[in-house]
Amino acid sequence: MIDFKLDPKTGIPFYRQIIDQIKFGIAFGKLKTGEQLPTVRSLAVDLKVNLNTVAKAYKELEIQDILETQQGTGTFISQTKIKISNEEKKNKLKEICNEFSSIAFSYGFSIDDIINQLKNEN
């Protein structure tokens, strides 16, 4: 299971962030075919968002055949394979790095400070 995180500073709607996290989770093997996702209600409570936000994300993924909802049992990852292009991966990583570096720079850290810390984390 993935640990959903929403960032209000990105300007990306929350439902879109949920969709992206599920798609990337499947593509990178963190979510497996047949795995059950949290209920709409429990995910909305965990993320502190409106139920409709999660419902909209799940519904869009159902339309794309990425999720399957079984009445009374829950929402599951379907057997549809997700392939994320190298371009999309590159753009997502660039977006994450830009946001991260902006925050780090605002605290006065240099690029060398960031690189050294990242090297020490691995």
KADA-V469727 format. One line per field, one symbol per residue. ss: DSSP state (H for helix, E for strand, - for the rest). burial: + if it has 16 or more other ideal C-beta (glycine too) atoms within 10 Angstrom, else -. A space follows every 50 residues. Layout:
ss = ???
burial = ???
This chain:
ss = -------HHH---HHHHHHHHHHHHHH--------E---HHHHHHHH--- HHHHHHHHHHHHH---EEEE---EEEE--------HHHHHHHHHHHHHHH HHHHHH----HHHHHHHHHHH-
burial = ---+-+-------++-+++-++++++----+-----++-+--++--+-+- --++-+++-++----++-------++++---+------------------ ----------------------
